[in-house]
Amino acid sequence: MPTNNELIDALQNVTEALANTLLHHGQKMLPADLSARRKLVQDSRVLIAGDAPGARIEIACGRCGSDDVGREATARWDVSAQAWALGSVFDDGFCDNCNSDANLIERPVTG
Ligand SMILES: [Zn+2]
């Protein structure tokens, strides 16, 4: 039996392969498609892993440990949804507690 994490990784790989296939055939993924793919994987992670210990993660500042952190991203106007949709999420992180750029780390949610 595959573990929950292996199932989620497989789902992530499949959706990524589909996106690459689209690209290969000259179709571009729209920001809305990309955020839909991200949401699918995230929702599945919650669905499959549930409340299993260590399955859920939080993102924190690598310097001070605060979870008051964020990442640079773009938002694009989605005419049909009449709302801003998350576009690209960049690697650059920042910590509001340190009030500076930060190296963000993942850690399991405890309790
Ligand atoms: Zn910090």
Boltz pocket constraint, residues with backbone or C-beta under 6 A from the ligand:
constraints:
  - pocket:
      binder: B
      contacts: [[A, 61], [A, 62], [A, 63], [A, 64], [A, 65], [A, 66], [A, 95], [A, 96], [A, 97], [A, 98], [A, 99], [A, 102]]
      max_distance: 6.0
